[in-house]
């Protein structure tokens, strides 16, 4: 029953978010690839070590548009304590970023499963690998201390956007490093 309820919630979320990008939907903030700052020049210790601090860090780097508003995610499905989604454009390509924060001292079974899947396969399954739910698999990466998970999807495979995605993920992975 729990999985059925979660599936209904997931599908309704997908339908609602999918409907936001049709004609008449919100205008997505846009950034240019060359606007990103050098990760080495912005100190991570200037930002609190939580999801909001990570988001502010990514804005300071130019990876998330300053005016972009996050959408709060139902993060308990994957065992996270907090999660936000950002939608924006990078040089015309639509980008969807999901950021999650875990309480690494109190991981529940869902959190352990998701973290294990990302470590093993570089992706996670919202309802578990054997749930047979289409469109519930996301490529993802973890920060060094496994406190933050990032999923970055872009509708372009050109070299510049691929490099931007790689750099964005490196910034999240290194956020918990000591400066």
N, C-alpha and C positions, 0 to 999 in steps of 0.2 A: 504494500500500500504506500509506503514511504517513497519507493522508487517511482511509482505511478504519479504521485503528487509532485515530486521533483521534476519528472518529465513534463508534466503539464505546465509547471512554472517555467521551465527552460524554454519550451516551445512558445509560450506566450511572450516571454522576453525576446526571443528571436524575432517573432512577428512584429512586436512593437518597435524594436530597434531597427529591423529591416525596413519598416515603413517610414522611418525618419529621413531616408535619403532619396525619396522620390521627388517628384515635382512639388514645389511648395514646402519642402522640408527645411530644416535649419541651414543657415549658411555656415559652412565649415571654415574655421580659421585656416590660413595658409602660411607656411613658412618656406623659405628658400633653402636649399641644401647648403649653400655657402654661408648661411647665417649661423651655423653651429659653432660654438666656442670649443677651444681645446680643453679636453677633459683634465689634463695635467695642470692647467692654469686656475681652475676653480676648485678650491679645497672642500672636500666633503665634510670636514669637521666644522664647517660653518653652518651646517644643517642638522636639525635634530634627526636622530636615527629612528624615524618612524615613516609611515607611508606619506604623510604630508611633507615631511622633510625631503624625502626622495623626489616627490613631485616638484617641489620648489627647486631642487637641484637640477632636475631635467629641464625646467623652464629657464633657469639661469644659463644652462648650456645651449639653449635654443632648440632643443629637441622637441619640446612641447610648446605650442604658441602661448604667449603670455595671457591672452584673453580667452583661452580654451577652458571651458567649464567641465569638470569631471562628472560622470554619471556613477552614482554609487551602485556597486554590484552586490548580488546575493552571494557573498563569499563563503557562507557556511557550507554550501554544497561541496566545496573542495577543501574544507577544513581551515580556511584562512580566517583571520580575525578582522580583516579589513580589506576592501578592494574597490578600485575605481577604474572606469573606462574613459578614454579620451578618443575623440574622433576629430581628425583634422586632415589637411592636405599638405603634401610636401611636393613642391614643383608640379602641381596638378594631379598627383597620385593620391588617392584616398588611403588614409592610414587609420587603423584601429589599434589602440594600445590598451591592454589590460594589465594593471599592476595590483599585486596582492601582497599583503604582509601577514606573516605567520608568527605566532607566539611559540618560538622554538623550545621553550621550556615546558609547554603544555600542548603537544601535538596530539590531536585525536586520530582515530583510525583513517578518516578521509584524508587528513593532512599528510599522514605518513605514506599513504598510498600514492597521492598525487606527487609528493616530493620524490618518492622512489621511482615513479614512472618517468618524471622529468630527468632524473639522474641517469636512468637506464636508456631511455629512448629519445630524449629531447622533446617530449610531448606528454600531455596528460589527457586522460579520458574523464569527462565530467562524472559519469556514472560507473566508472570502472571499465577496464579493457574488454570485458566479456558482456557488456550490457546491451550490445547490438543497437545502439542509438546512433543514427547518422547525424552528422553535423555537431557532434559533441566531443570532438577531438581537437586539441589546440597545440601547435608548436609552442614551446616555452623554454625559458632559461631561468636558472636560480642564481641569486647572489652568492658570493663566496661562503657566507655563513648560513645560507638556506633560509634566511628571514624574508627575502623578497623574491617573488616570482613575476616574470614579465612574459607577456604574449604580445608579439608585434606582427600585425598583418598589414601588408600593403598590396594594392591592386596593380602593381607594376613590377616587372622583373628587370628593368634596366639597371646597368651597373651602378649608377649614382644612387638610386633608391636601395639597391642591395647593400651598398657600402654604408648608407645612412642607417639602415636597419642593424647592421653589424655593429656600428659605432654606438647606437642607442643601447643595444643589449650589453655591450662592454661597459657602458656607463652605469647601468643598473647592477651588473655583476660586481663592479668595483666600488659601489657606493659604501659598502661596509668596511672598506679598507682604512687603515690608519694613515693619515697624512703626515 
